[in-house]
Amino acid sequence: IRRKVLSTVVDRFYEGMIKPKHPTELVQGFGDSLSERHMQVWLKDPQEQAFLERMNWDGGIAEAKDADYFASVEQNVGGNKLDYFQRQEHTLEVSLEGDDAINRATVEVTNGVYLPQPRYVMGDSGGPTETGGKHGTTRPMMNVYVPGAAELVGASVDGTRVDMGGSSAATWSGDFPPVHLELGKKVWSIALEIPVQDAQSFSYDYRVPNVVRTVEGRRVYRLVVQHQPKINAERLVIKIRIPEGATDIKARGFERRGDVLVLDRTVRTDMELEVSWQE
């Protein structure tokens, strides 16, 4: 049934794209899909592909030169469609020490599925798992992307962490996650097993060296955030502690709460954020 449904969706998609009943709405929908990364494009011709990269339509990882970087990407490794019901909240707490950023990134994942669901939604989650999970349990593998120079200090998990049998992709070594490099970014991975209507989270503490610069007499911290498009857009909370002695602070989009700058929003597009001050 699931294969038949997916085949029908693909057929209808191409019918609507090649012979649209409402061309204007199609073009507008393409624009929205490209800006929110729901649609990503690759072209064989290098010059044409370069244009897509400049427009940020290729779904690529941003270089984020002279900037901090954060992205959280999920892979559903549970053999189901339960990510349709998922909600995610990402929190990044930043303290600036000299030229370095001391960060704590926390990702919370909620399994919002309600039962019963049809077999083509439940997939392989229809019964108990080897770790004791129950009907409707979802298993996301979460991959957090940070600058390649980032140094992991510690990690913690509030939930059920599982290893991917026969694979090192999400297999931890003691209290530390596996790590690999991808296009200049360091990636830490974890797989969770989350029951129905439950929320689980994990946190990484790490240092990003030499990310604060001096530009025209001002200290500048830049942060590039890329998002993974989802049915339920993720919530992002960024908290930047103001450096001691900082004056003339400029932080567009942030709200000042005492000695902390806070940005709290639903994320539908990638962002480039900047905070600057005088010492």
Salt bridges, closest charged atoms under 4 A:
GLU36 OE1 - HIS38 NE2 3.62
GLU89 OE1 - ARG235 NH1 3.13
GLU97 OE1 - ARG207 NH2 3.94
ASP99 OD1 - ARG219 NH2 2.64
ASP100 OD2 - ARG207 NH1 2.89
GLU130 OE2 - ARG139 NH2 3.33
ASP163 OD1 - ARG161 NH1 3.32
GLU182 OE1 - HIS180 NE2 3.50
GLU193 OE2 - ARG139 NH2 2.52
ASP205 OD2 - ARG104 NH1 2.69
GLU234 OE2 - HIS90 ND1 3.69
GLU234 OE1 - LYS230 NZ 2.49
ASP248 OD2 - ARG218 NH1 2.75
GLU255 OE1 - ARG257 NH2 3.38
ASP259 OD2 - ARG241 NH1 2.88
ASP264 OD2 - ARG235 NH2 2.56
ASP270 OD2 - ARG37 NH1 3.02
ASP270 OD1 - HIS227 ND1 2.95
GLU272 OE1 - ARG222 NH2 3.27
GLU279 OE2 - ARG219 NE 3.49
